[in-house]
Amino acid sequence: MDLSMSIASLATAISHAQIKQDAGLALTKKVMDTQRVQAAGLMELLEASPSFGHSLDIKV
């Protein structure tokens, strides 16, 4: 019975590890999607600015 308990404990531990890994991967994908949307919004703002990249303001 000791061996079967060890196998059951190992199976449970592996299952928990897989669930944690899946959750971490899902979170990473969500963060990447959010960053992609934010980057697209920033690019729209930069492209909408008529003077972006055409002049440099310097105070000495």
N, C-alpha and C positions, 0 to 999 in steps of 0.2 A: 504494500500500500504506500510505502514511502516513495517509491519510484513513480507511481501514478500521480501522487501529489506534486512531485517535482516537475513532471511533464505538464500537468495542469497549470502550475504556477508559471512555468516558462511560456506556455501558450498564452496565458493571460498577459504576461509582461510584453510579449511580442505584439499582441493585439493592441495594447495601450500605446506602445511605441509607434505603431503604424498610424493610429488615430492622431497622435500628436504630430507626426510628420505630415499627414494629410492636412491637418488644420494649419500648420505652419506654411505649407505650400499654398493653400487657399488664401491665406492672409497676404503672402508675398505677391500673388497674382493680383489681388485687389489693390495693393499699394502701387504696383506697377501701372495698373489701369488708371488710378487716380493721378499719378505723376504724368502719364501720357496726356490726359485731359488738361491738366494744368499747363503743361508745356505747349499744347496746341493753343490754349487761350493766351499765353504769353506771346507766342509767335503772331497771333492776330493783332494784339496790341502793338507790337513792334512794327508790323507791316502797316498798320493804320497811321502811325506817326510819320508825317511827311518829312520831318527833319532828321529822323533817326539815321545816324551814320554819315550825315552830310556836313556837320559842323561840330566844332569842339569849343566849349566854353572854358576859358582859363582865366583865373584871377591871380595876379602876382602881387 
